[in-house]
């Protein structure tokens, strides 16, 4: 009886120890599992953080690249506008100078014509003032020659010279209008370029503006050169040195 009770107690102790060992193993396994899960979660969190930071840096770099490209495009557009404004001012200054030169040339030609007319009147006045009866008779013959040949030839030359001057003025006016039209074209393209939004449109307008400025410069040079003026007068030589109406006699 006592031996049976002792065996029962030993069995219970062994059973309890086995249960305790099992519990400890389960706790250790659960603790290890939690540690592994925590480690995995930490590693995953660190990976996500690294990827997020890399994505942020990449996005920031892309933003800076786009901003830099936009800044360069804007600088190029402003530079094109500035150069166009400089060209416009230069062309306007040349046009103004040309107009002033034309006005001075016309005034000079008008004064020369008036001086030539005054010289002819003075020569006739001298002949009338200092002539005698015989001189008057001579003058009659001379006047016949003058009004019959010399004056018609001089009138014809004056008419031809006036026609040539008028043709030059008309050609100069045509060239001036051509320059003004091309200036208007440059101004319109400049305004369109300033209002352009897309890069493609800005590049297209910049090309058209450069071509228009080149055409305007060519037209301006043609206008500045202008039509050729009349040839310089040849040295004055009287056919008859004694002719009192010869234009060479001062």
GULUMBA-42044 format. One line per field, with one value per atom (N, C-alpha, C): residue number from 0; residue in one letter; atom name; z, y, x. Coordinates in Angstrom, 3 decimals, decimal comma. Layout:
BEGIN
n <- NUM ...
res <- A ...
atom <- CA ...
Z <- Z ...
Y <- Y ...
X <- X ...
//
This chain:
BEGIN
n <- 0 0 0 1 1 1 2 2 2 3 3 3 4 4 4 5 5 5 6 6 6 7 7 7 8 8 8 9 9 9 10 10 10 11 11 11 12 12 12 13 13 13 14 14 14 15 15 15 16 16 16 17 17 17 18 18 18 19 19 19 20 20 20 21 21 21 22 22 22 23 23 23 24 24 24 25 25 25 26 26 26 27 27 27 28 28 28 29 29 29 30 30 30 31 31 31 32 32 32 33 33 33 34 34 34 35 35 35 36 36 36 37 37 37 38 38 38 39 39 39 40 40 40 41 41 41 42 42 42 43 43 43 44 44 44 45 45 45 46 46 46 47 47 47 48 48 48 49 49 49 50 50 50 51 51 51 52 52 52 53 53 53 54 54 54 55 55 55 56 56 56 57 57 57 58 58 58 59 59 59 60 60 60 61 61 61 62 62 62 63 63 63 64 64 64 65 65 65 66 66 66 67 67 67 68 68 68 69 69 69 70 70 70 71 71 71 72 72 72 73 73 73 74 74 74 75 75 75 76 76 76 77 77 77 78 78 78 79 79 79 80 80 80 81 81 81 82 82 82 83 83 83 84 84 84 85 85 85 86 86 86 87 87 87 88 88 88 89 89 89 90 90 90 91 91 91 92 92 92 93 93 93 94 94 94 95 95 95 96 96 96 97 97 97 98 98 98 99 99 99 100 100 100 101 101 101 102 102 102 103 103 103 104 104 104 105 105 105 106 106 106 107 107 107 108 108 108 109 109 109 110 110 110 111 111 111 112 112 112 113 113 113 114 114 114 115 115 115 116 116 116 117 117 117 118 118 118 119 119 119 120 120 120 121 121 121 122 122 122 123 123 123 124 124 124 125 125 125 126 126 126 127 127 127 128 128 128 129 129 129 130 130 130 131 131 131 132 132 132 133 133 133 134 134 134 135 135 135 136 136 136 137 137 137 138 138 138 139 139 139 140 140 140 141 141 141 142 142 142 143 143 143 144 144 144 145 145 145 146 146 146 147 147 147 148 148 148 149 149 149 150 150 150 151 151 151 152 152 152 153 153 153 154 154 154 155 155 155 156 156 156 157 157 157 158 158 158 159 159 159 160 160 160 161 161 161 162 162 162 163 163 163 164 164 164 165 165 165 166 166 166 167 167 167 168 168 168 169 169 169 170 170 170 171 171 171 172 172 172 173 173 173 174 174 174 175 175 175 176 176 176 177 177 177 178 178 178 179 179 179 180 180 180 181 181 181 182 182 182 183 183 183 184 184 184 185 185 185 186 186 186 187 187 187 188 188 188 189 189 189 190 190 190 191 191 191 192 192 192 193 193 193 194 194 194 195 195 195 196 196 196 197 197 197 198 198 198 199 199 199 200 200 200 201 201 201 202 202 202 203 203 203 204 204 204 205 205 205 206 206 206 207 207 207 208 208 208 209 209 209 210 210 210 211 211 211 212 212 212 213 213 213 214 214 214 215 215 215 216 216 216 217 217 217 218 218 218 219 219 219 220 220 220 221 221 221 222 222 222 223 223 223 224 224 224 225 225 225 226 226 226 227 227 227 228 228 228 229 229 229 230 230 230 231 231 231 232 232 232 233 233 233 234 234 234 235 235 235 236 236 236 237 237 237 238 238 238 239 239 239 240 240 240 241 241 241 242 242 242 243 243 243 244 244 244 245 245 245 246 246 246 247 247 247 248 248 248 249 249 249
res <- X X X X X X X X X X X X X X X X X X X X X X X X X X X X X X X X X X X X X X X X X X X X X X X X X X X X X X X X X X X X X X X X X X X X X X X X X X X X X X X X X X X X X X X X X X X X X X X X X X X X X X X X X X X X X X X X X X X X X X X X X X X X X X X X X X X X X X X X X X X X X X X X X X X X X X X X X X X X X X X X X X X X X X X X X X X X X X X X X X X X X X X X X X X X X X X X X X X X X X X X X X X X X X X X X X X X X X X X X X X X X X X X X X X X X X X X X X X X X X X X X X X X X X X X X X X X X X X X X X X X X X X X X X X X X X X X X X X X X X X X X X X X X X X X X X X X X X X X X X X X X X X X X X X X X X X X X X X X X X X X X X X X X X X X X X X X X X X X X X X X X X X X X X X X X X X X X X X X X X X X X X X X X X X X X X X X X X X X X X X X X X X X X X X X X X X X X X X X X X X X X X X X X X X X X X X X X X X X X X X X X X X X X X X X X X X X X X X X X X X X X X X X X X X X X X X X X X X X X X X X X X X X X X X X X X X X X X X X X X X X X X X X X X X X X X X X X X X X X X X X X X X X X X X X X X X X X X X X X X X X X X X X X X X X X X X X X X X X X X X X X X X X X X X X X X X X X X X X X X X X X X X X X X X X X X X X X X X X X X X X X X X X X X X X X X X X X X X X X X X X X X X X X X X X X X X X X X X X X X X X X X X X X X X X X X X X X X X X X X X X X X X X X X X X X X X X X X X X X X X X X X X X X X X X X X X X X X X X X X X X X X X X X X X X X X X X X X X X X X X X X X X X X X X X X X X X X X X X X X X X X X X X X X X X X X X X X X X X X X X X X X X X X X X X X X
atom <- N CA C N CA C N CA C N CA C N CA C N CA C N CA C N CA C N CA C N CA C N CA C N CA C N CA C N CA C N CA C N CA C N CA C N CA C N CA C N CA C N CA C N CA C N CA C N CA C N CA C N CA C N CA C N CA C N CA C N CA C N CA C N CA C N CA C N CA C N CA C N CA C N CA C N CA C N CA C N CA C N CA C N CA C N CA C N CA C N CA C N CA C N CA C N CA C N CA C N CA C N CA C N CA C N CA C N CA C N CA C N CA C N CA C N CA C N CA C N CA C N CA C N CA C N CA C N CA C N CA C N CA C N CA C N CA C N CA C N CA C N CA C N CA C N CA C N CA C N CA C N CA C N CA C N CA C N CA C N CA C N CA C N CA C N CA C N CA C N CA C N CA C N CA C N CA C N CA C N CA C N CA C N CA C N CA C N CA C N CA C N CA C N CA C N CA C N CA C N CA C N CA C N CA C N CA C N CA C N CA C N CA C N CA C N CA C N CA C N CA C N CA C N CA C N CA C N CA C N CA C N CA C N CA C N CA C N CA C N CA C N CA C N CA C N CA C N CA C N CA C N CA C N CA C N CA C N CA C N CA C N CA C N CA C N CA C N CA C N CA C N CA C N CA C N CA C N CA C N CA C N CA C N CA C N CA C N CA C N CA C N CA C N CA C N CA C N CA C N CA C N CA C N CA C N CA C N CA C N CA C N CA C N CA C N CA C N CA C N CA C N CA C N CA C N CA C N CA C N CA C N CA C N CA C N CA C N CA C N CA C N CA C N CA C N CA C N CA C N CA C N CA C N CA C N CA C N CA C N CA C N CA C N CA C N CA C N CA C N CA C N CA C N CA C N CA C N CA C N CA C N CA C N CA C N CA C N CA C N CA C N CA C N CA C N CA C N CA C N CA C N CA C N CA C N CA C N CA C N CA C N CA C N CA C N CA C N CA C N CA C N CA C N CA C N CA C N CA C N CA C N CA C N CA C N CA C N CA C N CA C N CA C N CA C N CA C N CA C N CA C N CA C N CA C N CA C N CA C N CA C N CA C N CA C N CA C N CA C N CA C N CA C N CA C N CA C N CA C N CA C N CA C N CA C N CA C N CA C N CA C N CA C N CA C N CA C N CA C N CA C
Z <- 0,000 0,000 0,000 0,802 0,870 -0,386 -0,962 -2,198 -3,344 -3,367 -4,432 -4,334 -3,149 -2,969 -3,389 -3,066 -3,442 -4,946 -5,643 -7,105 -7,703 -7,080 -7,573 -7,415 -6,303 -6,065 -7,078 -7,328 -8,295 -9,693 -10,017 -11,334 -11,456 -10,391 -10,401 -10,519 -9,806 -9,892 -11,315 -11,863 -13,236 -14,229 -13,990 -14,878 -14,756 -13,525 -13,301 -13,937 -13,769 -14,355 -15,884 -16,453 -17,911 -18,389 -17,635 -18,010 -17,907 -16,819 -16,631 -17,738 -18,090 -19,199 -20,499 -20,725 -21,943 -21,953 -20,769 -20,668 -20,928 -20,360 -20,549 -22,031 -22,652 -24,074 -24,913 -24,578 -25,317 -25,105 -23,851 -23,582 -24,346 -24,335 -25,061 -26,568 -27,077 -28,508 -28,832 -27,946 -28,173 -28,093 -27,116 -26,981 -28,223 -28,698 -29,889 -31,105 -31,178 -32,302 -32,271 -31,047 -30,925 -31,299 -30,846 -31,164 -32,677 -33,313 -34,772 -35,502 -35,021 -35,650 -35,467 -34,260 -34,015 -34,899 -35,039 -35,881 -37,344 -37,789 -39,176 -39,392 -38,412 -38,542 -38,567 -37,719 -37,684 -39,014 -39,528 -40,814 -41,928 -41,921 -42,946 -42,832 -41,582 -41,375 -41,873 -41,583 -42,048 -43,588 -44,211 -45,675 -46,263 -45,687 -46,177 -46,004 -44,848 -44,605 -45,624 -45,934 -46,926 -48,299 -48,695 -50,004 -50,086 -48,980 -48,958 -49,094 -48,395 -48,468 -49,870 -50,456 -51,812 -52,810 -52,655 -53,538 -53,359 -52,099 -51,856 -52,496 -52,352 -52,950 -54,471 -55,042 -56,496 -56,973 -56,270 -56,634 -56,508 -55,473 -55,278 -56,405 -56,786 -57,874 -59,194 -59,442 -60,658 -60,655 -59,482 -59,380 -59,681 -59,130 -59,397 -60,878 -61,499 -62,919 -63,779 -63,483 -64,239 -64,027 -62,802 -62,500 -63,206 -63,246 -63,917 -65,424 -66,012 -67,443 -67,734 -66,869 -67,070 -66,940 -65,968 -65,791 -67,013 -67,586 -68,783 -69,962 -70,116 -71,204 -71,050 -69,828 -69,584 -69,848 -69,423 -69,671 -71,169 -71,913 -73,364 -74,019 -73,551 -74,113 -73,839 -72,605 -72,259 -73,045 -73,259 -74,029 -75,476 -76,045 -77,412 -77,504 -76,500 -76,489 -76,370 -75,495 -75,325 -76,626 -77,290 -78,550 -79,611 -79,619 -80,585 -80,321 -79,046 -78,702 -79,121 -78,926 -79,337 -80,849 -81,592 -83,046 -83,497 -82,803 -83,148 -82,946 -81,810 -81,542 -82,574 -82,941 -83,933 -85,286 -85,688 -86,975 -86,987 -85,872 -85,801 -85,871 -85,214 -85,257 -86,682 -87,376 -88,758 -89,652 -89,418 -90,207 -89,992 -88,735 -88,433 -89,071 -88,998 -89,606 -91,109 -91,716 -93,164 -93,551 -92,776 -93,055 -92,946 -91,911 -91,739 -92,882 -93,321 -94,436 -95,720 -95,933 -97,111 -97,099 -95,912 -95,800 -96,095 -95,553 -95,807 -97,286 -97,930 -99,342 -100,201 -99,872 -100,635 -100,472 -99,229 -99,007 -99,787 -99,816 -100,540 -102,037 -102,592 -104,020 -104,356 -103,458 -103,680 -103,675 -102,730 -102,681 -103,927 -104,411 -105,632 -106,819 -106,915 -108,013 -107,917 -106,686 -106,508 -106,859 -106,468 -106,796 -108,302 -108,998 -110,450 -111,115 -110,646 -111,196 -110,939 -109,722 -109,384 -110,253 -110,557 -111,390 -112,797 -113,348 -114,677 -114,679 -113,639 -113,551 -113,424 -112,610 -112,423 -113,718 -114,497 -115,759 -116,722 -116,789 -117,654 -117,177 -115,846 -115,301 -115,632 -115,571 -115,910 -117,367 -118,232 -119,658 -119,921 -119,281 -119,470 -118,890 -117,733 -117,059 -117,806 -118,282 -118,873 -120,409 -121,007 -122,473 -123,094 -124,293 -125,097 -126,196 -127,119 -128,209 -129,040 -129,315 -130,088 -129,292 -128,009 -127,157 -127,114 -127,134 -127,119 -128,380 -129,535 -130,769 -130,679 -130,115 -129,941 -129,014 -127,964 -126,986 -127,648 -128,594 -129,280 -129,961 -130,642 -131,290 -130,286 -129,214 -128,192 -127,542 -127,279 -126,660 -127,578 -128,867 -129,799 -129,683 -129,616 -129,443 -128,094 -127,073 -125,715 -125,624 -126,077 -125,956 -127,017 -128,100 -129,142 -128,908 -128,241 -128,107 -126,680 -126,089 -124,784 -123,721 -123,646 -122,616 -122,775 -124,014 -124,134 -123,675 -124,024 -123,589 -122,066 -121,480 -120,014 -119,358 -119,945 -119,391 -119,471 -120,623 -120,771 -119,733 -119,501 -118,497 -117,101 -116,823 -115,515 -115,339 -116,407 -116,336 -116,108 -116,840 -116,671 -115,261 -114,747 -113,398 -112,367 -112,563 -111,629 -111,670 -112,908 -113,027 -112,341 -112,476 -111,831 -110,313 -109,811 -108,364 -107,868 -108,643 -108,245 -108,230 -109,244 -109,279 -108,088 -107,738 -106,574 -105,294 -105,181 -103,983 -103,900 -105,045 -105,059 -104,690 -105,223 -104,890 -103,417 -102,898 -101,480 -100,604 -101,030 -100,268 -100,286 -101,458 -101,534 -100,602 -100,576 -99,689 -98,231 -97,933 -96,553 -96,111 -96,987 -96,641 -96,448 -97,268 -97,125 -95,765 -95,332 -94,022 -92,908 -93,048 -92,021 -91,917 -93,060 -93,040 -92,349 -92,630 -92,005 -90,518 -90,146 -88,722 -88,004 -88,657 -88,069 -87,897 -88,880 -88,791 -87,605 -87,426 -86,294 -84,971 -84,894 -83,655 -83,310 -84,301 -84,055 -83,552 -84,206 -83,777 -82,374 -82,072 -80,738 -79,689 -79,980 -79,050 -78,899 -80,012 -79,943 -79,111 -79,263 -78,496 -77,003 -76,656 -75,249 -74,645 -75,460 -74,953 -75,081 -75,761 -75,989 -74,661 -74,552 -73,330 -73,501 -74,571 -74,752 -75,335 -75,036 -75,542 -77,062 -77,627 -79,078 -79,778 -79,237 -79,830 -79,708 -78,565 -78,381 -79,391 -79,592 -80,548 -81,970 -82,336 -83,680 -83,885 -82,905 -83,030 -83,029 -82,261 -82,245 -83,623 -84,285 -85,637 -86,615 -86,538 -87,428 -87,151 -85,873 -85,520 -86,088 -85,992 -86,523 -88,037 -88,740 -90,188 -90,543 -89,788 -90,049 -89,794 -88,737 -88,459 -89,574 -90,117 -91,214 -92,446 -92,772 -93,908 -93,681 -92,439 -92,118 -92,274 -91,843 -91,959 -93,424 -94,260 -95,691 -96,312 -95,993 -96,524 -96,013 -94,744 -94,171 -94,850 -95,160 -95,855 -97,255 -97,948 -99,275 -99,187 -98,145 -97,991 -97,626 -96,732 -96,329 -97,505 -98,389 -99,578 -100,519 -100,750 -101,564 -103,031 -103,900 -105,337 -105,644 -106,713 -107,092 -107,532 -107,070 -107,420 -108,798 -109,274 -110,588 -110,592 -111,784 -111,917 -111,632 -111,149 -110,852 -112,144 -112,031 -113,195 -113,768 -115,105 -115,767 -115,652 -115,840 -115,809 -116,849 -116,463 -117,337 -118,395 -119,682 -120,788 -121,769 -122,042 -122,998 -124,421 -125,267 -126,676 -127,315 -126,911 -127,382 -126,169 -125,991 -124,795 -124,654 -125,740 -125,641 -125,382 -125,241 -125,022 -123,636 -123,515 -122,182 -121,402 -122,069 -121,363 -121,007 -121,316 -120,964 -119,451 -118,980 -117,545 -116,860 -117,643 -117,014 -116,640 -117,194 -116,888 -115,572 -114,603 -113,254 -113,159
Y <- -1,203 0,000 1,235 1,302 2,458 2,588 1,460 1,499 2,020 1,693 2,159 3,645 4,144 5,597 6,360 5,763 6,424 6,492 5,456 5,422 6,463 6,585 7,552 8,967 9,198 10,552 10,866 9,872 10,079 10,351 9,636 9,840 11,247 11,705 13,051 14,107 13,855 14,821 14,874 13,695 13,641 14,320 14,084 14,694 16,214 16,670 18,112 18,725 18,023 18,521 18,565 17,529 17,491 18,643 18,887 19,993 21,331 21,457 22,706 22,912 21,765 21,879 22,300 21,737 22,069 23,542 24,015 25,419 26,358 25,985 26,819 26,857 25,670 25,615 26,474 26,420 27,206 28,696 29,076 30,484 30,971 30,084 30,444 30,577 29,627 29,682 30,937 31,288 32,488 33,742 33,741 34,892 35,035 33,892 33,930 34,411 33,947 34,348 35,859 36,368 37,803 38,597 38,059 38,745 38,753 37,584 37,508 38,453 38,499 39,374 40,852 41,192 42,564 42,938 41,995 42,253 42,451 41,555 41,661 42,980 43,367 44,628 45,812 45,754 46,836 46,938 45,762 45,747 46,292 45,897 46,378 47,887 48,344 49,779 50,560 50,043 50,718 50,729 49,608 49,547 50,575 50,627 51,590 53,021 53,277 54,614 54,982 54,007 54,272 54,539 53,717 53,886 55,217 55,568 56,844 58,018 57,968 59,040 59,118 57,936 57,927 58,524 58,162 58,711 60,221 60,678 62,118 62,858 62,297 62,927 62,943 61,861 61,801 62,834 62,941 63,921 65,342 65,598 66,918 67,249 66,231 66,431 66,702 65,972 66,187 67,582 68,001 69,338 70,414 70,236 71,203 71,213 70,029 69,948 70,668 70,428 71,087 72,598 73,024 74,449 75,112 74,419 74,963 75,080 74,046 74,103 75,259 75,429 76,532 77,890 77,978 79,237 79,558 78,530 78,764 79,193 78,547 78,921 80,357 80,734 82,095 83,105 82,747 83,654 83,811 82,698 82,763 83,610 83,467 84,244 85,743 86,075 87,480 88,064 87,244 87,723 87,983 87,079 87,292 88,572 88,816 90,038 91,273 91,184 92,324 92,647 91,593 91,821 92,400 91,915 92,444 93,925 94,297 95,706 96,564 96,032 96,771 96,972 95,899 95,994 96,988 96,962 97,889 99,341 99,616 100,970 101,402 100,473 100,802 101,122 100,291 100,519 101,843 102,160 103,433 104,618 104,488 105,568 105,752 104,639 104,731 105,356 104,968 105,522 107,030 107,464 108,893 109,654 109,058 109,706 109,822 108,778 108,797 109,891 110,017 111,060 112,449 112,654 113,953 114,237 113,183 113,367 113,698 113,037 113,335 114,790 115,238 116,613 117,608 117,329 118,224 118,231 117,033 116,937 117,723 117,609 118,341 119,858 120,288 121,708 122,201 121,358 121,726 121,852 120,883 120,925 122,134 122,454 123,617 124,908 125,010 126,197 126,315 125,162 125,199 125,688 125,201 125,641 127,137 127,639 129,070 129,886 129,388 130,103 130,166 129,046 129,025 130,028 130,098 131,040 132,487 132,745 134,094 134,504 133,583 133,898 134,308 133,603 133,959 135,362 135,665 136,986 138,082 137,815 138,814 139,068 138,031 138,214 139,094 138,836 139,658 141,108 141,288 142,647 143,413 142,706 143,363 143,813 142,936 143,272 144,490 144,528 145,655 146,933 146,858 148,046 148,651 147,869 148,371 148,356 148,003 147,932 149,305 149,539 150,729 150,340 151,302 151,000 149,838 149,900 148,780 147,498 147,685 146,497 145,950 146,893 146,463 145,663 146,183 145,432 144,035 144,040 142,728 141,849 142,526 141,769 141,165 141,952 141,406 140,102 140,113 138,856 137,770 138,209 137,226 136,650 137,569 137,077 136,097 136,395 135,447 134,074 134,088 132,809 132,195 133,081 132,580 131,918 132,709 132,170 131,112 131,139 130,147 128,832 128,870 127,636 127,371 128,386 128,146 127,885 128,788 128,631 127,316 126,974 125,679 124,499 124,533 123,444 123,426 124,624 124,694 124,243 124,658 124,224 122,712 122,170 120,717 120,005 120,560 119,963 120,073 121,257 121,431 120,473 120,305 119,370 117,949 117,572 116,215 116,020 117,069 116,978 116,872 117,670 117,614 116,245 115,699 114,368 113,315 113,454 112,491 112,594 113,847 114,041 113,473 113,734 113,216 111,680 111,079 109,611 109,081 109,792 109,385 109,484 110,564 110,740 109,650 109,332 108,279 106,929 106,634 105,368 105,335 106,459 106,523 106,339 106,931 106,781 105,325 104,671 103,254 102,410 102,682 101,947 102,235 103,491 103,831 103,063 102,991 102,235 100,759 100,247 98,840 98,595 99,529 99,398 99,480 100,384 100,517 99,247 98,655 97,416 96,298 96,233 95,184 95,465 96,743 97,091 96,654 96,863 96,445 94,931 94,213 92,746 92,316 92,975 92,659 92,953 94,101 94,460 93,423 92,968 91,978 90,661 90,210 88,958 89,101 90,267 90,512 90,433 91,046 90,984 89,554 88,807 87,412 86,586 86,850 86,110 86,391 87,631 87,983 87,306 87,067 86,459 84,932 84,368 82,925 82,178 81,015 80,221 78,947 78,209 76,926 77,134 76,177 76,247 76,140 75,257 75,083 76,375 77,037 78,288 79,368 79,424 80,418 80,195 78,924 78,635 79,007 78,694 79,035 80,550 81,277 82,732 83,353 82,767 83,282 83,136 81,987 81,802 82,800 82,970 83,925 85,350 85,675 87,016 87,261 86,272 86,430 86,653 85,880 86,046 87,417 87,862 89,176 90,295 90,167 91,181 91,230 90,057 90,025 90,715 90,421 91,090 92,598 92,992 94,414 95,105 94,428 95,022 95,199 94,200 94,302 95,478 95,590 96,701 98,038 98,082 99,324 99,732 98,760 99,083 99,617 98,983 99,493 100,931 101,206 102,552 103,551 103,126 104,006 104,343 103,337 103,613 104,526 104,195 105,056 104,981 105,556 105,591 106,521 106,240 107,061 108,447 109,436 110,813 111,173 112,366 112,801 112,958 112,795 112,891 114,315 114,425 115,750 116,549 117,856 118,724 118,680 118,645 118,702 120,127 120,328 121,687 122,569 123,781 124,696 125,270 125,075 125,612 126,257 127,551 128,255 127,923 127,645 127,434 128,722 129,830 131,150 131,942 132,145 132,848 134,246 134,818 136,170 136,221 135,079 135,041 135,581 136,730 137,308 136,508 135,625 134,814 133,427 133,180 131,876 131,730 130,589 130,344 130,302 130,189 130,126 131,509 132,571 133,924 134,360 134,660 135,025 136,538
X <- 0,826 0,000 0,848 1,858 2,747 3,564 3,965 4,747 3,909 2,667 1,762 1,548 1,427 1,243 2,493 3,640 4,903 5,041 4,667 4,745 3,791 2,646 1,647 2,160 2,852 3,393 4,499 5,363 6,448 5,888 4,844 4,227 3,658 3,029 2,447 3,531 4,670 5,756 6,349 6,529 7,059 6,112 4,846 3,839 3,871 3,993 4,040 5,291 6,440 7,684 7,593 6,949 6,791 5,916 4,845 3,948 4,680 5,511 6,250 7,257 7,942 8,905 8,213 7,069 6,314 5,907 5,487 5,076 6,250 7,410 8,591 8,996 8,929 9,270 8,320 7,044 6,061 6,286 6,613 6,880 8,120 9,167 10,385 10,113 9,319 8,987 8,181 7,218 6,410 7,281 8,205 9,093 9,992 10,494 11,337 10,560 9,303 8,462 8,204 7,914 7,692 8,944 10,105 11,360 11,602 11,326 11,505 10,546 9,317 8,328 8,698 9,167 9,584 10,769 11,722 12,883 12,466 11,564 11,092 10,347 9,533 8,787 9,746 10,790 11,762 12,522 12,914 13,620 12,727 11,450 10,514 10,287 10,174 9,976 11,190 12,387 13,591 13,657 13,237 13,242 12,273 11,078 10,083 10,580 11,250 11,775 12,846 13,733 14,779 14,175 13,212 12,580 11,819 11,167 10,434 11,386 12,516 13,498 14,106 14,388 14,942 13,951 12,666 11,638 11,525 11,635 11,557 12,724 13,927 15,096 15,003 14,503 14,355 13,332 12,216 11,198 11,739 12,536 13,120 14,099 14,899 15,842 15,106 14,021 13,237 12,609 12,145 11,558 12,602 13,812 14,872 15,247 15,275 15,624 14,586 13,311 12,242 12,290 12,520 12,580 13,756 14,904 16,072 15,829 15,191 14,872 13,913 12,903 11,951 12,645 13,577 14,301 15,154 15,825 16,634 15,774 14,624 13,723 13,240 12,898 12,429 13,540 14,774 15,906 16,152 16,050 16,245 15,159 13,916 12,817 13,019 13,400 13,623 14,797 15,835 16,985 16,587 15,758 15,282 14,466 13,626 12,819 13,716 14,743 15,650 16,388 16,889 17,598 16,672 15,427 14,465 14,193 14,095 13,873 15,065 16,276 17,482 17,486 17,154 17,114 16,050 14,919 13,841 14,292 14,942 15,424 16,464 17,361 18,381 17,745 16,767 16,111 15,354 14,703 13,969 14,930 16,089 17,083 17,610 17,871 18,342 17,272 16,013 14,927 14,804 14,901 14,823 15,978 17,181 18,348 18,180 17,614 17,391 16,393 15,313 14,322 14,944 15,755 16,404 17,375 18,101 19,032 18,283 17,143 16,339 15,856 15,398 14,917 16,040 17,229 18,370 18,749 18,704 19,045 18,056 16,769 15,757 15,937 16,226 16,463 17,681 18,728 19,941 19,664 18,925 18,617 17,741 16,812 15,964 16,783 17,730 18,586 19,452 19,965 20,774 19,949 18,693 17,833 17,563 17,324 17,082 18,316 19,494 20,729 20,953 20,683 20,856 19,908 18,682 17,714 18,149 18,647 19,116 20,298 21,183 22,344 21,908 20,939 20,463 19,834 19,053 18,426 19,484 20,519 21,569 22,336 22,589 23,310 22,499 21,203 20,346 20,299 20,262 20,223 21,509 22,636 23,905 23,919 23,404 23,399 22,520 21,352 20,429 21,015 21,681 22,213 23,380 24,309 25,549 25,547 24,496 24,473 24,220 24,665 24,387 23,415 23,176 22,246 22,754 24,060 24,605 24,547 24,775 24,707 23,295 22,323 20,935 20,612 21,183 20,963 21,573 22,796 23,451 22,635 22,129 21,336 20,107 19,529 18,366 18,695 19,868 20,260 20,565 21,248 21,611 20,367 19,396 18,161 17,431 17,535 16,924 17,550 18,896 19,596 19,239 19,189 18,921 17,547 16,531 15,174 14,862 15,633 15,374 16,088 17,241 18,031 18,482 19,158 19,761 18,703 17,693 16,679 15,892 15,440 14,733 15,578 16,889 17,753 17,880 18,031 18,140 16,848 15,708 14,421 14,277 14,720 14,621 15,491 16,692 17,567 16,951 16,342 15,704 14,541 13,758 12,623 13,121 14,184 14,724 15,265 15,973 16,520 15,393 14,327 13,193 12,520 12,396 11,781 12,640 13,963 14,848 14,762 14,715 14,584 13,262 12,187 10,880 10,881 11,523 11,593 12,388 13,468 14,260 13,437 12,670 11,849 10,769 10,168 9,145 9,747 10,934 11,581 11,963 12,456 12,806 11,566 10,440 9,198 8,733 8,890 8,511 9,384 10,675 11,574 11,238 10,867 10,502 9,256 8,252 7,041 7,359 8,272 8,654 9,302 10,165 10,807 9,770 8,804 7,771 6,924 6,589 5,822 6,605 7,894 8,699 8,910 8,982 9,037 7,758 6,622 5,348 5,308 5,848 5,905 6,775 7,929 8,811 8,118 7,424 6,721 5,648 4,908 3,841 4,438 5,512 6,138 6,724 7,249 7,796 6,687 5,544 4,417 3,911 3,853 3,413 4,387 5,693 6,693 6,556 6,290 6,127 4,898 3,878 2,651 2,650 3,653 3,668 3,854 3,207 3,258 4,098 3,840 4,526 5,919 6,786 8,156 8,175 7,343 7,318 6,901 5,893 5,431 6,495 7,188 8,252 9,376 9,767 10,838 10,416 9,160 8,682 8,672 8,154 8,086 9,480 10,403 11,771 12,418 12,166 12,707 12,093 10,779 10,114 10,595 10,808 11,278 12,673 13,562 14,915 14,873 14,023 13,903 13,335 12,321 11,721 12,723 13,523 14,543 15,580 15,925 16,891 16,318 15,051 14,404 14,334 13,991 13,897 15,249 16,337 17,671 18,071 17,737 18,057 17,311 16,001 15,205 15,730 16,132 16,650 17,956 18,812 20,060 19,775 18,786 18,437 17,945 17,152 16,604 17,707 18,629 19,718 20,631 20,865 21,685 20,934 19,624 18,766 19,120 18,264 18,551 19,712 20,408 21,555 21,101 21,804 21,456 21,975 21,632 22,103 23,612 24,193 25,645 26,098 27,337 27,871 28,028 27,859 27,970 29,383 29,462 30,754 31,297 32,618 33,179 32,501 32,170 31,436 32,378 32,042 32,840 31,874 32,035 31,173 31,596 30,624 30,928 31,442 30,810 31,242 31,705 33,023 33,515 32,942 32,475 31,938 30,457 29,833 28,380 28,068 27,380 27,117 26,096 25,356 24,361 24,888 26,175 26,740 26,744 26,314 26,223 27,570 28,676 29,994 30,503 29,889 30,353 29,754 30,579 30,116 29,966
//
